Amino acid sequence: MRLKKSGTVCGVDEHGMKPNGETDAILQRLLRLVTAARLPEVEISTHYGLPALKIGGKAFVSVKNTEIIVLSLPVDRKEHLIEMAPEIYFQTDHYIGWPSLPLRIAEIGDAELQVRLIEAWRFRAPKKLRAAFDAV
């Protein structure tokens, strides 16, 4: 797996955003799970000023705050997950109709979170890269 950092200098990104210790710990957890899943071409970046992981320039997960991360998933998949585990997954008016699913990071275990990260990565990855990952 290749990780790239985008625009980060001395802990401050190109947007002036500096993650606090708690959001940095969440980002490190996400990176650990992404690395263990062997997801290729992941980039550490920002999305709307928030710490994020991207594939092909598209965010597949962002750290909204110390309690919530947001995954990129198809709209129909969001509804299923919210029904399956409303204590983890939820939706606000802001996300209705968009392929973004907020979740409570403290409520999700590493095994399930890794599955969701893979799912979000696959949703955003370019077709050729997704096919190469699936072939392994």
N, C-alpha and C positions, 0 to 999 in steps of 0.2 A: 504494500500500500504506500502511496506517495501522498504526504501531507504538504500543503503549501500554505504559507502565511501571506495574506494580502494586505499590503499597506500598513504594517504595524511597525512602529518605531518606539522603543523604550516603553512598551506597554500601552501606548496611546495610538489609536488607529487614525486613518486619514480624516475621520469625521470628528476627532477630538473625544471619542468615547473611550473611557477607561473602565473596564469591568471591575467591580468590587470583589473582595475575597470570596463571597458566596456565589456570585454568578460565575466567577472563574472556576470554582470547584465544580459547578454544574457543567461548565464547558469541558473540564478535564474528564468528568465522568462520561460525557458524550464521546469524547475523543478515544477514551479507553475502549468503549463498546464498539465504535466504528473500526478501530484498529483490530480488535479481536475478530470482528466480522470480515476483515480483509476487504473492505470497500475501497476500490481504487479511485484515484484522482480527486480525493476530498480536499477542499480548500478551506482554511480557517479565514473567516472574513467577517463582514457585518451585513445586516439586512435591516434597512430603515434605522440605522444607528445602533442596532442591537447585535451582540455577539452571535455569530451564525456559522454553520457549516454549509458549504456549497458544493455542487457538482455541475460542471459545465457552466459556471457563472450563475447558477440558480440555487437559491437557498432551499435546503430540504429540512433544516431544523434551525430555529433561533431561540435564544434564551431571552424571554420577555422580562423576567425579573427573578427574584430569589425563590419564587414559588411556582412559576409557570414557564414551560417551554411550548413552542408552537411547531408542529410538524406539518409538512406539505403532503396532503393525501387527497385522493379523489373525493368529491362531495358525497357520493353514495357510500363510500367506505367510512366516512366520518360518522354518518348516522348509525351505522352498524356498531361502531366502537362505543359511541355514546350510550346506546342501548345496552351493550354488553357490560360496560363498567362505568357507570355515571360518577362513581367516586373518583375515577382517574380522569376520564375524558369529559369535556363539556364544551358548550358553545355560547358565545355572547352575540349580541346583535351585530357587532362589528364583523364577525366571521361568517354570518349566514350567507350562503350562496358562493362562498370562496373556498378554494381547496387548501384551507388552513385549519388545523385542529389544535386548540390549546389543551394542555394536560397538566395535571398537578404532579410535579416532578417527585415530591416526597411520597406519593402514593403508588408509584410504579416501581416494580422490581427490575433488576438489571436484565433478566432473561426476556421479559416482555418488552422492555424498552429497546433492547437490541433488535428484536423482531420488527418493531415499529420503525426504527431507524433504517433498517434494510428496506422496508416497504416504502418509506419516504424517499430514500436514495433512488430506488428503482423508478419511482414516479417521476423524478426530476432528471434522471440520467439520460444522456443521449442514447439513441437506440443501439448504436454499435457497441458502446461501452457496456450497456446493460446486457446485450447478447454475449459479449466476451465474459462478463462476470457470471452469467448463468451457465456458461459452458464449462466453468471450472468445477 
